[in-house]
Amino acid sequence: MSKDDVLGYSSHDWRKHTDDAIVRDDVNKTFAKVNDCVVSFKNPRTLQIEEADLSRLIRVFVNNFESHKRSVK
């Protein structure tokens, strides 16, 4: 039985760390919550359109930053 935290996320759900994060569009002066955003892109290896939750990309960035400090810019 898993317990949810105050925000309603389970203990292993990374989105609890990005709950207050926003995406800023400086051109259109708009904002969106990170946990509500999905990134669509064409995979350069397969040429297929893929989607990824923006919160997942932040998790990958943070993990890479911590383990490969020289390679993340």
Phi, psi and omega in degrees: 000122181263144178263137174271149177275188184300325182277353179095007180264148176287168186295336182259003183277117183295333184302340178295336179278343181245017184298326181260005180281147179231158172254132182246128174256102184290335180288309183267358179057044179241161180229152175215149177287135181303318184292349178259002186253145176233138177260127175253136182206159176267120178293121183292341179275319184256347184061020177265147174282128180233162178231148176216139174296136180298325178297326177293320178295324176295319178299316179297317179300312181297315179297318178293321180299319181289325185263338182227063189303331182282331189270346182264127180240000000 
